[in-house]
Amino acid sequence: MIPRILRLDPSGQQLETFAVETLGGPRGVAYRDGFIYVSIKGGYYASIVRYDINTRERTVIFDKIPSGGWHEPGGPVFSPTDGLLYFAHGSVSQNGVVLPQGFTVDIVKHPRAHDIPGQDITLTGNNVWSRDPTMPYPYLTETGPFKPFGVPATKGEIVKGELWCTSGLWRARPDGTDIELLAWGLRNPYGMAFSEDGKLYVSDNDLEEKGERAVAGDPNRIWRIRNAKQPHGTVQTPDWYGFPEICADGLPVWDKKHLPDKGKAAEPLFANLPEWAGPPAYLERPHSCMTKMDFCKSDTFGHHGKLFACKWGTLAPLNSPRQEDLATVFESCAST
C-alpha cells in the first residue's frame, strides 16, 4: 500500500486516511498546538513536515536531511521544558563505508549517497576494497569514508563537518527556525523520548559483523543526549557518539574484543578521533535492534517515570554468525 498517515477516532470505531506521503513513508509523528509533525524517509533527503489537523494543510519544515541509505529518521519529539522540536537521522552506511551489501537495498536507487560528518575529520586513508556490483565479475573497487561507493579517500584528507550531516540529531523552533546540531555519530537513532524533567534519550543500533568492515559484539544502546540540556543556541560543537569508530562499550572497532569471525576486520578511518560522548545510559545485547520508546507519565498505569523500549530483534545470521545472536527476539522492556 502507499505510505499513509492514519487517524483513529478515540472510540476506536473510525479509522481514516489523514494524508498520503509519496516517498519512503512516515516514520514518526508528534502533536503540538493543533499540528502534527511527521518525519518522512525520502530519497537522497528525508524531511520533517507539519500538518494542520483541521485543514490538513501540509507545510515542509525541513527537506534537506541527508538520507538515501540504510538507516532511519528519529523523532520528531518535543521537549517538555523548552518546547523545541527535536529530530535525528541515521547513517547512510552500515559500518562507516558504503559497501555492496547496500546495493540492492538503497545504493542502486541512490548511488551518490554517502555519510557526512558533523565536525571536521582528518582521514587515515584506509579505504575498503570490495566487489563492484555495477560491473561484471570479478571487478573490484575501493571506497573511503564519507565518499560515495567506489570513491577512495586519501591519507590526511580533511572532510569538513556540516550542519546537515548524517548520524545527526538537531533541534529547532516549531516553525523550523534557529536550527542547531546537538550530536552526531548516532548510527541509527530511531527511538527518541524525553523524561518529564527534560532529559533526552535516544536508542541506537550496533555495528554489524559482516562484509568488508565487520565489527563483532557491539552492544545496542540508549544514549542520554547531554547537549539537549544546554540553552538553545549555545552549542558550538556537537557531541560525538562514536559511529563509525567507537563501539558502545567505549572500545574502538579495531580492538581485539570486536574482531569478527565473519568478514574483514575494521581499520581506523579517522586520524583524529573526536571526544567520545559516552558511556551510554543503557546497554543491551548486540543485535537487539532497539527501536521506539517512551516514558510512562501515568500514575494509573503504575510505572510512572520508567522508560519503555521496544526491540525489533535480530537479523542473524545475516548480520552475525554467532549462535547467541540468533536468540535475540522481538520484545519490549522497561527500565528506570
N, C-alpha and C positions, 0 to 999 in steps of 0.2 A: 504494500500500500504506500501511497505517497506520505511524506512526513507531515504530521499534523500536530496542532495544539488542541487538546480536548478540554471541554468544560463540563463538569458533573454537578448537577443540582444537589444541594445539601441533603435532600431526601433520598438521594441515590437512585431516583427513578428516571431521570432525564440526562442523557449523555449526548453532547453535540460537538461538532467540529467548530472550534472557535476561529481557527486560522490555519492556513496551509503554508508550509515553507518548502522551497523548491531545491535547496542544496542538500547537504548531508543530513539535515534534520535537527530538530531541537534537542538539546542535551540537558538543560537546566532552566528552572523558572523561579522567579521571586516576585512577590507583590509589595507595592508601596504606593500609598496616596492615590489610589484609583488607576494605577497602571500595573501591568505585569511586564517584567524584564526577562528576556529569553536569550540564552546562549545558543548559537547556531553553528554547528560544524560545517565548514564550507569546502571550497576547492583549495586554491592557494591561500585563502584567507578565511578565518572564522569571523563571526560578528556577534554583537550584542544589539538586540532590537527591543523596542518598547511598544506595547500595545495599550491604547486606551480601552478599558474594559467595557465602556458604554458605547463608544462609537466604533471601536475596533480599528481605529486609525493606527497605522504602523509607522514608526519612526526608527531609523537606523541611528543608534548611538555610537557604535564603533564598527568598522568594517575592514580594518587592516591588521587584524591579529594573525600573525603568521601561522599557517596550518599546512595542509597538504600531505601529512604523514600519518604515522600510526596512532598518535595519542589525542586525548580529548580536551575540550574546554572544561573548566571547573567553574562552579557557580552558575549564575550570579547570586550573591548574598549581600544583605545589608547589615551593617554594624548597628547593634542596639545602642551604642554610645555616641558615635559621631554621625550616624545617618548616611554614611557614604556607601557607594556601590563598590563591591569587591568581586573580582573575577580572575581567572587564570587560564592557561593553556599549556598542554604538554609538549614534549619534544617531537620533532619530525622523525628522527632516527630512533631505533630501539636501544642501541648501546653506544651512541656517540658519533657514528659514521653511517651514512646512508649506504645500505648494503642490499644485495639482490633478493634477500628473502622478503623485502618490502615491495618488490617489483609488481607482483600480481595483486597486491593489496592497495597500494597507494601510488607508487612511483610510476607505474605505467600511465596513470592519469595526470600525474604532477611531476614530470621528470626533472624539473629545475628546483623542486622543493629542497630545502636544507635547513639545518639548525642555524640560529643566530644568537650570539652571546649577549648577556645583559651588561657586561663591562668588558673593557679591553683585555684581550687574551693574546699572549705570545705562544706560538705553536712550536712543538718539538720537531716537526717534520716527519713524525711517524705516521705513515699512511697505511691503508689496509688494501691488500690485494684480494680480489675476488673475481669470480666469473662474471661475464658481462651478458645478461640475458637479452640484450638488444642485438647481439651479434651471434653468428653461427658458432657452434662449439669448435675449438676449445679456446676462444679468445678470452683473455684476462684484462682487467683494468684496475687502476689504482685510484682510491678515493681518500680524501682527507677530511678532518672535522670541519664543520661549518662550510662545507662545499656540497654542491650538487653531486649526484652519483657520477663517477668517472672523472672527477676533477681533483688532482692531488694538491696537497699543501706543501709548503717549503719550510725548512728549518729557520726559525727566527721571524717568520711572518707574523705580523700583528693584525688580528681581526678586531675591528672596532666594535665596542658594545653599542647596542641600540635600545631606545625606549621600547620599541616593538620587537622584542626578542622572542625566541621560543623558550619553553620551560619557564615562563614568567608568570608573575602574579602582580596585578595592578589594583589601584583604587581611583575613584573619580567621584565627582558630584553626580547626582542622578541624571542631570541633563548632559553628561559626558564631558564637562569642562574640568580643567585642573587635573589632568591625568597624571598619575605618579606610579613609577615602577618600584615595588617594595622588595621583590625577591625574584631570583631565577635559579636554575639548577634543579627544578622540580620536574622529575621525569614524566609523571602522569598525574597531575593534581586534580583528580576527578571529583573528589568529595571535599566540600568546604562547609564549615559550621562555626558559628560564633557561640561562645558561652555567654551567659547573661551579664557577666562583668566585662564583656568586650574583647575577650581573647579569641583569636582566630586560629582554628585548627584545620589542617589540610591532609587528606590521605594521599598516599603516593605509592606507586608500584615499583617493584625491583627490576634491576637489570637482569638479562636473561642468559642462560647457559647454552648458547648455540651460535653458530655462524662464525664469522672471521674475527670477531672481537667478543669472545664469550666470557661471561663472568658467572662464577658459581657462588651460591649461598648468600646472595644479597637479600637481607630481610625486607619485607614490606614494612611500611612505617606510617605514622601520623606525626606531622610536624606542628609545632606551635610557631606561628609566624611573628617573630619578635617586632618587626617594623610596623605591624598593624596597631601597636600601642603608641607609636610616635605621632606627634601632631601632624596633621595634614600639611604637606608642602615642605617638610623638613628633612625628608630622606634624600640625601645626596648620592649615596652609593647603595645599591640594592644588596641585600644579603644573598649569599650563595649557598645552596643546599646540597651541592655535591655532584650532580649529574654533569658530565658522564665519567668523572674521575674518582669519586669517593662513594663507597657503599654506606648503607645506613648505620653500620657498626663503627664507622669512622675510619676504616681501613681503606687504602687505595685499591682500585680494582685489579692491580697487578700484584697485590700481596699474595703470599703462598696460600693463605686461607681461602682465597677466591679463585684459585687456578681451576680451570674446567676439566672435567672428564670428557667432555664433548665440545668440539670447536677449537678455535685458535685462541690462545691466551691474549688478554688485552695488554697493550703497551701504553705508556703515558702519552697523552695528546697535548697537555698544557705544559709549557715550560715554567710558568709562574702560577701556582695554584692560589686562587683567592682564599681568604679566610673562610673556614667552614662554619656554617651557622648551626651545626648540630650540637648535641645529640638530639634525636627525635624524642617527642613526648611519649611515644609508644612504639614498640617493635612487635611485628607479627612474623609468622613463619614465611620463608621465601615462597613465592608463587601463590600467595593467598588472594592476591588481586583485590586490595581494599578499594571500595567504591564510595557510594553516597553515605552520608552520616548526618546526624543531628543531635542536639542536646534536648533532653526532656525538660520542659518548663512547667510541668503539671504536677501539683501535689496529689491530685486524684489518681493519677496513673501509678504513683508510688515510687518513682525513681528520679525524683527531682535532682537536676544537676549532673546526671550521668550522660555520657556520650554514647549513643547507639550507632554502631558502624556495621556496614554490610560488607561481605566478602564474596566476590564473584566466583572464586575458586580457581583451581589450577588449569593450565593448558598442557601440562606434562602428559606425554613425553615430547610434545612439540617444542617446549622451551626449557626442558630439563630432562636429563637421562636418569635422574636419581629416583629410586623406588619410593623414598619417603615423601617426595613431592607429589606423587600420584594420589596421596591421601588427603590433600588439601582441598576441601569441598566448599560448596555453596553454604553459607550460614550467616547469621548475624550475631553480634556480641555487644556487650555493654561494659563501660569502664568509667571510673571517676577520673 
